[in-house]
Amino acid sequence: MSILGRKTTNAMQSDGYFDTNPLAEPESAAEPTPAPAPRPASGNIELKVVAPTEFEEVSTIADYLVDGCTVFLNVENTPRELVRRIIDFLSGVAYSIGGQIKKVTLTTYIITPDNVDVSDAATSRADD
């Protein structure tokens, strides 16, 4: 056993020398890295409309975002004390996937993954 906690390989090679590299991993132990889940093509974007009433529903909403869906969040009937917690949690999810969250009205938000850009039409017209 080496100082790094790995078992050293002391197999004699065909040239008469021992292979004592403690960092060497047997080739058979290498496992392939799983491929990332496919994301929707930019021309086929799925929109989920959600209206949570309990904090436990945010994990489902987070899964939608991680899967590449855009989420339209309606907090009109959500208890007021939960709205801030839900928005904070989903803001963190959006940030972690490179997405964004935008307030549409007082009680609605749109949360997008990294492959979707939301722009304000009124601002866009003012810039032209």
PELINBEL-V989671 format. One record per pair of residues at least 6 apart in sequence whose C-alpha atoms are under 6 Angstrom apart, sorted by sequence separation. I is the first residue (numbers start at 1). J is the second residue. D is the distance in Angstrom with one decimal. If there is no record, write none. Layout:
# PELINBEL-V989671
i = <I I>
j = <J J>
d = <D D>
This chain:
# PELINBEL-V989671
i = <1 12 94 103 1 11 102 10 11 102 10 101 10 101 9 100 100 99 8 99 99 98 47 49 46 47 48 49 50 51 47 51 53 39 76 75 74 74 73 73 72 72 71 71 70 70 68 65>
j = <7 18 100 109 8 18 109 18 19 110 19 110 20 111 20 111 112 112 22 113 114 114 69 71 69 70 71 72 73 74 71 75 78 68 107 107 107 108 108 109 109 110 110 111 111 112 113 113>
d = <4.4 4.5 5.4 4.4 5.6 5.7 5.6 5.7 5.9 5.4 5.5 5.8 5.4 4.3 5.4 5.8 5.4 5.3 4.6 4.1 4.2 4.8 5.8 5.9 5.1 4.8 4.8 4.7 5.2 4.7 5.7 5.8 4.7 5.8 5.1 5.1 5.9 4.6 5.5 5.0 5.9 4.6 5.8 5.1 5.9 4.6 5.6 5.9>
